[in-house]
Amino acid sequence: YEQIYCARGDMENRIKECQLDLFSDRTSSHTIRANQLRLWFSAAAYVLLTALQKMALGQTSLEKATCGTIRARLLKIATRVTLSVRRIVLSMPDMFPCQHEFALAHARLRRLRQAI
């Protein structure tokens, strides 16, 4: 029961999460290629967000969060982008919700990058 039926339910929950939070059910283009590309982008976003959750958000309030919650709290932050000849500068606000989780995830990802 637990290995087959519960795993099936968990899989359906992951598919529903991808459809609702990452808009993979949206196929509003007229061509099948455009719709397939949109589905691939949604699947890639799901893989990236779950990898972020496993690698950088462990032992935080977002450890068990859905992709939509992570997207809303960590990725949808108003940021000023300044382009110059040599670099791209991102200016984050001084205060925003989940600032501690964002800083912790950023530090963990930097440590992973240095370890490679």
For each residue, the residues with C-beta under 8 A, 3 or more apart:
1: 4 5 6
2: 5 6 7
3: 6 7
4: 1 7 8
5: 1 2 8 9
6: 1 2 3 9 10
7: 2 3 4 10 11
8: 4 5 11 12
9: 5 6 12 13
10: 6 7 13 14
11: 7 8 14 15
12: 8 9 15 16
13: 9 10 16 17
14: 10 11 17 18
15: 11 12 18 19
16: 12 13 19 20
17: 13 14 20 21 22 46 66 67 68
18: 14 15 21 22 24 42 43 46 67
19: 15 16 22 23 24 25
20: 16 17 25 68
21: 17 18 66 67 68 71
22: 17 18 19 42 45 46 49 67 68 71
23: 19 26 38 42
24: 18 19 38 39 42 43 46
25: 19 20
26: 23 38
27: 35 38 39
28: 35
29: 34 35 38
30: 34
31: 34 35
32: 35 36
33: 36 37
34: 29 30 31 37 38
35: 27 28 29 31 32 38 39
36: 32 33 39 40
37: 33 34 40 41
38: 23 24 26 27 29 34 35 41 42
39: 24 27 35 36 42 43
40: 36 37 43 44
41: 37 38 44 45
42: 18 22 23 24 38 39 45 46
43: 18 24 39 40 46 47
44: 40 41 47 48
45: 22 41 42 48 49 67
46: 17 18 22 24 42 43 49 50 67
47: 43 44 50 51
48: 44 45 51 52
49: 22 45 46 52 53 67 70 71
50: 46 47 53 54 67
51: 47 48 54 55
52: 48 49 55 56 57 70 105 109
53: 49 50 56 57 62 63 65 70
54: 50 51 57 58
55: 51 52 58 108 109 112
56: 52 53 104 105 106 108 109 112
57: 52 53 54 60 62 63 65 70 101 104 105
58: 54 55 63
59: 63
60: 57 63 100 101 104 105
61: 65 98 101
62: 53 57 65 69 70 73 74 98 101
63: 53 57 58 59 60
64:
65: 53 57 61 62 69 70 73
66: 17 21 69 70
67: 17 18 21 22 45 46 49 50 70 71
68: 17 20 21 22 71 72
69: 62 65 66 72 73
70: 49 52 53 57 62 65 66 67 73 74 75
71: 21 22 49 67 68 74 75 76
72: 68 69 75 76
73: 62 65 69 70 76 97 98 101
74: 62 70 71 77 98 101 102 105
75: 70 71 72
76: 71 72 73
77: 74 92 93 96 102
78: 93 96
79: 90 91 92 93
80: 90 91
81: 88 89 90 91
82: 88 89 90 91
83: 88 89
84: 87 88 89
85:
86:
87: 84
88: 81 82 83 84
89: 81 82 83 84
90: 79 80 81 82
91: 79 80 81 82
92: 77 79 96
93: 77 78 79 96
94:
95: 99
96: 77 78 92 93 99 102
97: 73
98: 61 62 73 74 101 102
99: 95 96 102 103
100: 60 103 104
101: 57 60 61 62 73 74 98 104 105
102: 74 77 96 98 99 105 106
103: 99 100 106 107
104: 56 57 60 100 101 107 108
105: 52 56 57 60 74 101 102 108 109
106: 56 102 103 109 110
107: 103 104 110 111
108: 55 56 104 105 111 112
109: 52 55 56 105 106 112 113
110: 106 107 113 114
111: 107 108 114 115
112: 55 56 108 109 115 116
113: 109 110 116
114: 110 111
115: 111 112
116: 112 113
